[in-house]
Amino acid sequence: MKPELLAKMWISLIAVAFPLSGEAAMAQGSFTGNASLTTDYTWRGISSSNGNPAIQGGLDYANGALYAGVWASTIDFGDASSADLEVSYYAGLANVLGNGVSWDLRATFFDYPGAAEEDLSGLELSGSLSYGFDSGFWVGTDGAFSPGEDYVYASVKAGYALSSSFSMDAALGSYTSDTDGDYADWSLGSTISLGPAAIDLRYWDTNIENFAPADERIVLTLSISS
């Protein structure tokens, strides 16, 4: 599915969910931006920047439970691809219920502008569910699959907010594919929030052998949002 078709699909959904004039609907929503610098763009345990630093940034729009956005990162797949930029377009529904339950349903289109390979881009559908306790502890799970590919990804997560500015979390994920093989990944990290800025320090590893992008690594990410 092309990005423009995905955008039209979600614009139609917004129009049905919010039967207001375009200007009135946009006025009720809000835009936020984000930018980050990371020592390694690690995605589900595997480096997408060949172990090198990456520059990232995005723009989000939220209107009630509906949201949409675009996010981009520099990438380096080594000899496997000529792509040097990843751009993801996404839209979804998310909500935090009064009983501590949070849920999120999302459609994401991953695009790689300028890449010689035509089969890199693709659509992914994902969902997540989490529960937050009054103590600051939370648990959650998420899953994703691609209608045009043959992979399924699922993970379980848990975290604890020691204060309003410091938290820790851990995750265990499983990737299953008939063509790419199966693997597991895990991570353990901590995040310090300093107003609009954040510092994230995270350990990643997988059970993949003899593949450098999947080796264990420690990733430091500096980000800012507005």
DAPEFEN-V130528 format. One line per field, one symbol per residue. psi: psi as a letter, one per 30 degrees, with the letter a starting at -180 (. if undefined). burial: 1 if it has 16 or more other ideal C-beta (glycine too) atoms within 10 Angstrom, else 0. Layout:
# DAPEFEN-V130528
psi=???
burial=???
This chain:
# DAPEFEN-V130528
psi=kleeeeeeefeeeeeeeiilleeeeeffakklllklkkfkjkjhfkkgghgllkklllkkkkjbfklllkklkkljgbfflfkgkkkkkllaklljlfgfkklkkkkkkkkikfkfkfgellkkklllklkklfffkllllllklkffaglkkklklklkjfaffklllllklkkkkfeflklklllklkkkkibflkkkkkkkllgkkhjefglklkkkkklkl.
burial=0010010001000100010000001000000001010111110111111100010101011010011111111111100000100111111111000000000101111111001000011111011101010000010101010100001010101010100000101010101000000010111011101000010101010101000011101010101000
